Amino acid sequence: MRRFISSLSSVLLGLCLAFATVAPGLSTTTAYADTESSTTDTTTTREETPTSENLETTPEDSEPGAHSPAPALTPANNPAPTPGAHQGEAGATAPNDGSLTGPGELPAAKPDAGNETPAVVTGLPAGTEADSDSDAEPADAADVPDATPGRMPEKIVQLGDSYSAGNGTGVYSDQFCMRSPENYGSIVAREFGAEYTNAACSGAVTADITKPRHLGWTGGATRTYWLPRTFFPTVEDQAAEWQRRVEAENICGVPPAPDMYYEYRNVAPAPAGSLYTASVACHLWAKPQIESVTPDTDTVFLTIGGNDANFTGIVISCFIGRDAGTCQQRLSEASRSLPELRERIAQVLSAIDTASQGNAHVYLLGYPVLISLDSYVLPEGPAGWYDAGQQLVEMQEEANELQAGVVADANAAIRTSGTPQAQRDRFTFVDVHEVFAGHGFDPRMGANQSHAWVVPSFTSFDILSFVHPNPEGWRAEAKVLAETIRRNA
């Protein structure tokens, strides 16, 4: 019995020692597992809840050349750059968020999940609620707004030249196209609370509506890259890789507007074995203005044709240089160009109608009366022999009639087309001659200009504003245009 109790004690003592050895290991493993789980949860939380510090872009990130080195490309997978690849960020169009609404109007309500408040429909009087019929079918992708009677503008696109872009306002969003937030289009868009895109550009001719336009050289830089002949066996291969790398560095910078892009030109290449050196010349281009017009565009404003008739040459010769012989030559050439100009404007209207798929109403504005005199003789003084004022007034009247005729012909062609939209006019000519009567500038040196809504020459350092509407003139055009739109509604 005593032997049995002794054996049992030995067994119990062994079990106690074994438990004491195993238990610490179990405790350590559990603690480690808890720690690991806690670390994982913390990491996940940090990834899902970014802070302002890790979202903020540092200056180094945005500087040219801060990009990681691009992998070398072989000629086989190095395609030529596509024009427009270096475009500015989107943002030229003004969102319909109330920033363009006129005094006393409410901004368009933005969609909000679960918001039962009826939306304010852009273009309707303030306080008018949208039809919230719950049985209505969702809009199909092909269902886009059109310019049917009763509609106010909701999506406006501005095309054309300096008399649409904004020369003369004194306030510009860029110095290449001279686009202004105070041109007639912007003013009208604010009045109707419409979305607005200004694609007009100072100096534009009719061809620039449908084709890219070179705006000029803006600068450049020189770059040398190590391009081993093992990967780039020919000079042509090195040139292609050099081109790819300078574009990847974004040397020319960000274009001043979303509808502009840079062309990178390789200038003075100097290959030397595996080193390839060349200079890049940055050339700025504007995309075809027509690209801003889409099937959901319901309204288009434009002035066009003046630069086709060498308007700049007329201003320089008649109002800056004031040389009678050259002025006469320029005005005569402009008058002879009018028949051809009629066809060009007709082609522009057709292109706009096609781009909008017939959904846009196009308002072609005439040019304002430029001078307040019926007679302006050059050279000034007793020796004067050429009445530039009379010929200019006659040419402007002829151009006005020409544009009105183009619009009438375009509407007549639509009515005979047999399309579903053939029952309504899609083009309107807006004559601003009457409102500008007596408000042109006096071209005589030292004359009183207090009556003028047109910027006289030699009155500022802004040469590109000469003989364009001043702020009061732009507002007068906007008023006439808004009244015309309401009559069409």
C-alpha positions as CSV (number, residue, x, y, z in Angstrom):
1,M,0.0,0.0,0.0
2,R,2.8,2.3,1.0
3,R,4.5,1.4,-2.4
4,F,1.3,2.2,-4.3
5,I,0.9,5.6,-2.7
6,S,4.6,6.4,-3.4
7,S,4.1,5.5,-7.1
8,L,0.9,7.6,-7.3
9,S,2.7,10.6,-5.9
10,S,5.5,10.3,-8.4
11,V,2.9,10.2,-11.3
12,L,1.1,13.3,-10.0
13,L,4.4,15.2,-9.5
14,G,5.4,14.4,-13.2
15,L,2.0,15.7,-14.5
16,C,2.5,19.0,-12.5
17,L,6.0,19.5,-13.9
18,A,4.7,18.8,-17.5
19,F,1.8,21.3,-17.2
20,A,4.2,24.0,-15.8
21,T,6.5,23.5,-18.9
22,V,3.7,23.6,-21.5
23,A,1.6,26.5,-20.1
24,P,4.1,29.3,-20.6
25,G,4.4,28.3,-24.3
26,L,0.6,28.5,-24.8
27,S,0.4,31.9,-23.2
28,T,3.3,33.3,-25.4
29,T,1.7,32.0,-28.6
30,T,-1.7,33.6,-27.7
31,A,-0.1,37.0,-26.9
32,Y,1.8,36.9,-30.2
33,A,-1.4,36.2,-32.2
34,D,-3.2,39.1,-30.5
35,T,-0.4,41.4,-31.3
36,E,-0.3,40.4,-34.9
37,S,-4.0,40.9,-35.2
38,S,-3.8,44.3,-33.7
39,T,-1.0,45.4,-36.1
40,T,-3.0,44.2,-39.1
41,D,-6.1,46.1,-38.0
42,T,-4.1,49.3,-37.5
43,T,-2.5,49.1,-40.9
44,T,-5.9,48.5,-42.6
45,T,-7.4,51.5,-40.8
46,R,-4.6,53.8,-41.9
47,E,-5.0,52.7,-45.6
48,E,-8.8,53.2,-45.5
49,T,-8.7,56.6,-43.8
50,P,-6.1,58.8,-45.6
51,T,-5.2,62.0,-44.0
52,S,-4.7,65.4,-45.5
53,E,-0.9,64.9,-45.2
54,N,-0.7,61.9,-47.4
55,L,-3.1,63.3,-49.9
56,E,-1.3,66.6,-50.4
57,T,0.9,66.9,-53.5
58,T,4.3,68.2,-52.8
59,P,6.0,70.8,-55.1
60,E,8.5,68.2,-56.0
61,D,5.8,65.9,-57.4
62,S,4.7,68.5,-59.9
63,E,8.0,69.8,-61.1
64,P,9.1,68.8,-64.6
65,G,11.6,66.0,-64.4
66,A,10.3,64.7,-61.1
67,H,8.8,61.6,-62.9
68,S,10.4,58.2,-62.3
69,P,12.6,57.3,-65.2
70,A,10.5,55.7,-67.9
71,P,11.5,52.2,-69.1
72,A,13.4,52.2,-72.3
73,L,11.3,51.6,-75.4
74,T,12.4,49.8,-78.5
75,P,11.3,51.2,-81.9
76,A,8.7,48.4,-82.2
77,N,6.7,49.5,-79.2
78,N,7.4,53.3,-79.4
79,P,4.5,54.7,-81.4
80,A,4.5,58.3,-82.6
81,P,3.0,60.8,-80.2
82,T,-0.7,61.8,-80.8
83,P,-1.5,65.5,-81.1
84,G,-3.3,66.6,-78.0
85,A,-1.5,64.2,-75.7
86,H,-0.3,67.1,-73.6
87,Q,-3.6,68.8,-72.9
88,G,-4.6,70.8,-69.8
89,E,-6.9,69.3,-67.3
90,A,-10.6,69.5,-67.9
91,G,-12.4,72.5,-66.4
92,A,-12.9,75.1,-69.2
93,T,-16.7,74.6,-69.1
94,A,-18.5,76.2,-66.3
95,P,-20.5,73.6,-64.3
96,N,-24.1,74.4,-63.8
97,D,-23.6,74.7,-60.0
98,G,-25.0,78.2,-59.6
99,S,-21.7,80.0,-60.4
100,L,-23.2,81.4,-63.6
101,T,-26.7,82.1,-62.4
102,G,-27.9,85.6,-62.6
103,P,-29.2,87.9,-59.8
104,G,-32.2,86.4,-58.0
105,E,-31.9,83.0,-59.7
106,L,-31.4,79.7,-57.9
107,P,-28.6,77.4,-59.0
108,A,-29.5,74.0,-60.5
109,A,-29.9,71.4,-57.9
110,K,-27.3,68.6,-57.9
111,P,-28.4,65.0,-57.8
112,D,-28.4,63.7,-54.2
113,A,-29.2,60.2,-53.3
114,G,-32.2,60.1,-51.1
115,N,-33.0,63.8,-51.5
116,E,-36.7,64.1,-52.1
117,T,-36.6,67.9,-52.7
118,P,-37.7,68.7,-56.3
119,A,-34.9,70.0,-58.5
120,V,-34.9,73.5,-59.9
121,V,-34.8,73.1,-63.7
122,T,-32.2,75.4,-65.4
123,G,-33.8,77.8,-67.7
124,L,-37.2,77.8,-66.0
125,P,-38.3,80.8,-63.8
126,A,-37.2,80.6,-60.2
127,G,-39.6,78.5,-58.1
128,T,-40.8,76.4,-61.0
129,E,-40.5,72.7,-60.1
130,A,-39.5,70.0,-62.4
131,D,-42.1,67.3,-63.3
132,S,-41.4,64.5,-60.9
133,D,-43.7,61.9,-62.4
134,S,-42.5,58.6,-60.9
135,D,-43.8,56.6,-63.9
136,A,-41.5,58.5,-66.3
137,E,-39.1,56.3,-68.3
138,P,-35.4,57.0,-67.6
139,A,-33.7,59.1,-70.2
140,D,-32.2,57.1,-73.0
141,A,-28.6,58.0,-74.1
142,A,-29.9,59.2,-77.4
143,D,-32.4,61.6,-75.7
144,V,-30.6,64.9,-75.7
145,P,-32.0,68.4,-75.3
146,D,-32.9,70.2,-78.5
147,A,-33.6,73.8,-79.4
148,T,-37.3,73.4,-79.7
149,P,-39.5,76.4,-79.0
150,G,-40.2,77.0,-75.3
151,R,-36.7,75.8,-74.2
152,M,-34.2,78.2,-72.7
153,P,-30.5,77.5,-73.1
154,E,-29.0,74.9,-70.8
155,K,-25.7,74.0,-72.5
156,I,-24.1,76.8,-74.5
157,V,-21.0,76.7,-76.6
158,Q,-19.2,79.8,-77.8
159,L,-17.3,79.7,-81.1
160,G,-15.7,82.2,-83.4
161,D,-13.1,85.0,-83.3
162,S,-12.1,88.0,-81.1
163,Y,-15.7,89.5,-81.3
164,S,-16.8,86.4,-79.4
165,A,-13.7,85.5,-77.4
166,G,-13.7,88.8,-75.4
167,N,-11.1,91.3,-76.8
168,G,-11.8,94.7,-75.3
169,T,-13.2,93.5,-72.0
170,G,-9.8,93.9,-70.3
171,V,-10.3,90.6,-68.3
172,Y,-9.0,87.4,-69.9
173,S,-8.6,83.8,-68.8
174,D,-5.6,83.3,-71.2
175,Q,-3.4,85.5,-73.4
176,F,-3.5,83.3,-76.5
177,C,-7.2,83.3,-77.4
178,M,-8.1,86.3,-75.2
179,R,-11.2,84.6,-73.8
180,S,-13.0,86.6,-71.2
181,P,-15.6,85.9,-68.5
182,E,-17.2,89.2,-69.5
183,N,-17.9,88.6,-73.1
184,Y,-21.5,88.5,-74.3
185,G,-21.7,84.7,-74.2
186,S,-20.6,84.5,-70.5
187,I,-23.1,87.3,-69.6
188,V,-26.0,85.5,-71.3
189,A,-25.0,82.1,-69.8
190,R,-25.1,83.7,-66.3
191,E,-28.5,85.2,-67.0
192,F,-30.0,81.9,-68.0
193,G,-28.1,79.8,-65.5
194,A,-26.7,77.7,-68.3
195,E,-23.6,75.6,-68.6
196,Y,-21.1,77.5,-70.8
197,T,-17.9,76.7,-72.8
198,N,-15.9,79.4,-74.5
199,A,-14.0,77.9,-77.5
200,A,-13.7,81.1,-79.4
201,C,-10.3,82.4,-80.1
202,S,-8.9,85.8,-81.1
203,G,-7.7,85.9,-84.7
204,A,-9.7,82.9,-85.8
205,V,-10.8,82.4,-89.4
206,T,-13.6,80.1,-90.7
207,A,-11.1,77.3,-91.2
208,D,-10.3,77.3,-87.5
209,I,-13.8,76.1,-86.6
210,T,-13.1,72.7,-88.2
211,K,-9.2,72.5,-88.1
212,P,-6.5,72.8,-85.5
213,R,-4.9,76.2,-85.3
214,H,-1.2,77.0,-84.5
215,L,-1.0,79.6,-81.8
216,G,2.7,80.0,-81.8
217,W,6.1,79.0,-80.2
218,T,6.1,79.3,-76.4
219,G,9.7,78.3,-75.4
220,G,11.9,75.2,-75.2
221,A,14.8,73.4,-73.6
222,T,17.7,71.1,-74.4
223,R,18.0,67.5,-73.2
224,T,20.7,64.8,-73.4
225,Y,19.8,61.2,-72.8
226,W,22.0,58.1,-72.6
227,L,20.5,55.8,-75.3
228,P,22.7,52.7,-75.8
229,R,23.1,51.5,-79.3
230,T,22.3,48.0,-78.0
231,F,18.7,49.0,-77.5
232,F,18.5,51.9,-80.1
233,P,20.7,50.8,-83.0
234,T,19.9,53.7,-85.3
235,V,19.8,57.4,-85.0
236,E,16.1,57.3,-85.9
237,D,15.5,54.9,-83.0
238,Q,17.4,57.3,-80.6
239,A,15.4,60.2,-81.9
240,A,12.1,58.4,-81.3
241,E,13.1,57.5,-77.7
242,W,14.4,61.1,-77.1
243,Q,11.0,62.4,-78.3
244,R,9.2,60.0,-75.9
245,R,11.3,61.1,-72.9
246,V,11.0,64.8,-73.4
247,E,7.2,64.4,-73.7
248,A,7.1,62.2,-70.6
249,E,9.0,65.0,-68.7
250,N,6.3,67.4,-69.8
251,I,8.9,70.0,-70.6
252,C,6.5,72.4,-72.3
253,G,4.2,72.4,-69.2
254,V,0.4,72.4,-69.0
255,P,-1.5,74.0,-71.8
256,P,-3.4,77.1,-70.8
257,A,-6.8,75.6,-71.7
258,P,-8.3,72.1,-72.0
259,D,-8.8,72.6,-75.8
260,M,-5.1,73.4,-76.4
261,Y,-2.1,71.1,-76.7
262,Y,1.6,71.3,-77.2
263,E,3.6,70.0,-80.1
264,Y,7.1,69.0,-79.2
265,R,9.5,69.7,-82.1
266,N,13.0,68.2,-82.2
267,V,15.4,71.0,-83.0
268,A,19.1,70.8,-83.8
269,P,19.7,67.1,-82.9
270,A,23.3,66.2,-82.1
271,P,23.7,62.4,-81.7
272,A,27.1,61.2,-80.5
273,G,27.3,57.4,-80.0
274,S,25.1,56.4,-77.1
275,L,24.4,60.1,-76.2
276,Y,21.6,61.9,-77.9
277,T,21.3,65.7,-77.5
278,A,18.6,67.9,-79.0
279,S,16.5,70.9,-78.2
280,V,12.7,70.8,-77.9
281,A,10.7,73.7,-79.3
282,C,7.2,74.0,-77.7
283,H,4.5,75.0,-80.1
284,L,1.0,75.6,-78.8
285,W,-2.1,74.5,-80.8
286,A,-5.8,75.0,-80.4
287,K,-8.0,72.1,-81.2
288,P,-10.7,72.6,-83.8
289,Q,-13.4,74.7,-82.2
290,I,-16.1,72.3,-83.5
291,E,-14.9,69.6,-81.0
292,S,-16.6,71.6,-78.2
293,V,-20.0,71.1,-79.9
294,T,-21.7,67.8,-79.0
295,P,-25.2,66.3,-79.5
296,D,-26.2,67.5,-76.0
297,T,-25.3,71.1,-76.9
298,D,-28.5,73.1,-77.3
299,T,-27.2,76.5,-78.1
300,V,-24.2,77.9,-80.0
301,F,-23.1,81.5,-80.3
302,L,-20.5,82.8,-82.7
303,T,-19.1,85.6,-84.8
304,I,-16.9,84.6,-87.8
305,G,-15.7,85.9,-91.1
306,G,-14.0,89.2,-90.2
307,N,-10.5,87.8,-90.2
308,D,-11.1,86.0,-93.5
309,A,-11.6,89.5,-94.9
310,N,-8.3,90.6,-93.2
311,F,-9.9,92.7,-90.5
312,T,-6.5,93.1,-88.7
313,G,-5.0,94.6,-91.9
314,I,-7.9,97.1,-92.1
315,V,-7.4,98.2,-88.5
316,I,-3.6,98.6,-88.9
317,S,-3.8,100.4,-92.2
318,C,-6.8,102.6,-91.6
319,F,-6.8,103.4,-87.8
320,I,-3.2,102.8,-86.7
321,G,-0.9,103.6,-89.6
322,R,-3.6,105.8,-91.2
323,D,-2.2,105.5,-94.7
324,A,-4.8,106.3,-97.3
325,G,-3.4,104.2,-100.1
326,T,-2.9,101.1,-98.0
327,C,-6.3,101.5,-96.2
328,Q,-8.0,101.8,-99.6
329,Q,-6.3,98.6,-100.8
330,R,-7.3,96.6,-97.7
331,L,-10.9,97.7,-97.8
332,S,-11.2,97.0,-101.5
333,E,-9.7,93.5,-101.0
334,A,-12.2,92.9,-98.1
335,S,-15.2,93.9,-100.3
336,R,-14.0,91.5,-103.1
337,S,-13.7,88.6,-100.6
338,L,-17.4,88.8,-99.5
339,P,-18.9,86.4,-102.1
340,E,-16.4,83.7,-101.1
341,L,-16.9,84.4,-97.5
342,R,-20.6,83.6,-97.9
343,E,-19.8,80.1,-98.8
344,R,-17.3,79.7,-96.0
345,I,-19.8,80.8,-93.3
346,A,-22.4,78.5,-94.8
347,Q,-20.0,75.6,-94.4
348,V,-19.4,76.6,-90.8
349,L,-23.1,76.6,-90.0
350,S,-23.5,73.2,-91.6
351,A,-20.6,71.8,-89.6
352,I,-22.1,73.0,-86.3
353,D,-25.5,71.6,-87.2
354,T,-23.8,68.2,-87.9
355,A,-21.8,68.2,-84.7
356,S,-24.9,68.8,-82.6
357,Q,-26.9,66.4,-84.7
358,G,-29.4,69.1,-85.3
359,N,-30.1,69.7,-81.6
360,A,-28.5,73.1,-81.2
361,H,-29.9,76.5,-82.1
362,V,-27.1,78.5,-83.6
363,Y,-27.0,82.3,-83.1
364,L,-24.7,84.1,-85.6
365,L,-24.0,87.6,-84.4
366,G,-23.2,90.4,-86.8
367,Y,-20.2,92.7,-86.1
368,P,-20.9,96.0,-84.3
369,V,-20.8,99.3,-86.0
370,L,-17.1,100.2,-85.7
371,I,-17.0,104.0,-86.2
372,S,-19.5,106.7,-85.4
373,L,-18.9,108.8,-88.5
374,D,-20.3,108.3,-92.0
375,S,-17.3,110.0,-93.4
376,Y,-13.6,109.7,-92.4
377,V,-11.1,111.0,-94.9
378,L,-7.5,110.0,-95.0
379,P,-5.0,111.5,-94.6
380,E,-6.5,113.8,-92.0
381,G,-6.4,117.4,-92.9
382,P,-6.7,119.5,-96.1
383,A,-4.7,117.0,-98.2
384,G,-7.2,114.2,-97.5
385,W,-8.5,112.4,-100.6
386,Y,-9.8,108.9,-99.6
387,D,-13.0,108.5,-97.6
388,A,-12.2,105.4,-95.7
389,G,-15.2,105.9,-93.4
390,Q,-17.8,105.8,-96.2
391,Q,-16.3,102.6,-97.7
392,L,-16.1,100.9,-94.3
393,V,-19.7,101.7,-93.5
394,E,-20.9,100.4,-96.9
395,M,-18.8,97.2,-96.5
396,Q,-20.2,96.5,-93.0
397,E,-23.8,96.9,-94.3
398,E,-23.0,94.5,-97.1
399,A,-21.5,92.0,-94.7
400,N,-24.5,92.2,-92.5
401,E,-26.8,91.4,-95.4
402,L,-24.6,88.6,-96.4
403,Q,-24.7,86.9,-93.0
404,A,-28.4,87.3,-92.7
405,G,-28.8,85.7,-96.1
406,V,-26.6,82.8,-95.2
407,V,-28.8,82.1,-92.1
408,A,-32.0,82.4,-94.2
409,D,-30.6,79.9,-96.7
410,A,-29.6,77.5,-94.0
411,N,-33.1,77.5,-92.5
412,A,-34.7,77.0,-95.9
413,A,-32.4,74.0,-96.6
414,I,-33.5,72.5,-93.2
415,R,-37.2,73.0,-94.0
416,T,-36.9,71.0,-97.2
417,S,-34.7,68.2,-95.7
418,G,-37.7,66.1,-94.6
419,T,-36.0,65.3,-91.2
420,P,-38.0,65.2,-88.0
421,Q,-36.5,68.5,-86.9
422,A,-37.3,70.2,-90.2
423,Q,-40.3,72.0,-88.8
424,R,-38.3,74.6,-86.9
425,D,-35.5,77.0,-87.7
426,R,-32.2,76.2,-86.2
427,F,-30.3,79.3,-87.1
428,T,-30.8,83.0,-86.1
429,F,-28.9,86.0,-87.3
430,V,-28.6,88.6,-84.5
431,D,-28.1,92.1,-85.9
432,V,-26.4,94.4,-83.5
433,H,-26.0,97.4,-85.8
434,E,-29.1,99.2,-84.4
435,V,-27.9,99.0,-80.8
436,F,-24.4,100.2,-81.7
437,A,-25.7,103.1,-83.8
438,G,-23.9,106.2,-82.6
439,H,-21.7,104.2,-80.3
440,G,-18.8,103.4,-82.6
441,F,-15.5,105.2,-82.0
442,D,-14.5,108.5,-83.6
443,P,-11.4,107.6,-85.6
444,R,-10.1,111.2,-85.7
445,M,-7.0,111.8,-83.7
446,G,-7.8,113.4,-80.3
447,A,-11.5,113.1,-80.7
448,N,-14.0,112.8,-77.8
449,Q,-14.7,109.1,-77.2
450,S,-17.2,109.4,-74.3
451,H,-20.0,108.0,-76.5
452,A,-18.0,105.0,-77.7
453,W,-18.8,101.4,-77.0
454,V,-15.8,100.4,-79.2
455,V,-12.2,100.7,-78.0
456,P,-10.5,103.5,-80.0
457,S,-7.0,103.0,-81.2
458,F,-4.1,104.4,-79.2
459,T,-6.2,104.6,-76.0
460,S,-4.4,101.8,-74.1
461,F,-1.4,99.5,-74.3
462,D,-3.7,96.5,-75.1
463,I,-3.3,96.6,-78.9
464,L,-5.5,93.5,-79.4
465,S,-8.4,95.4,-77.9
466,F,-8.4,98.2,-80.5
467,V,-11.6,98.5,-82.4
468,H,-13.4,95.8,-80.3
469,P,-16.3,96.4,-77.9
470,N,-15.5,97.8,-74.5
471,P,-17.3,96.4,-71.5
472,E,-20.3,98.5,-72.1
473,G,-20.4,97.3,-75.7
474,W,-20.2,93.6,-74.7
475,R,-23.1,94.1,-72.3
476,A,-25.2,95.7,-75.0
477,E,-24.6,92.7,-77.3
478,A,-25.5,90.4,-74.5
479,K,-28.8,92.2,-73.9
480,V,-29.8,92.0,-77.6
481,L,-28.9,88.3,-77.7
482,A,-30.8,87.5,-74.6
483,E,-33.9,89.3,-75.9
484,T,-33.6,87.3,-79.2
485,I,-33.4,84.0,-77.3
486,R,-36.5,84.8,-75.4
487,R,-38.4,85.7,-78.6
488,N,-37.4,82.4,-80.0
489,A,-38.6,80.5,-77.0
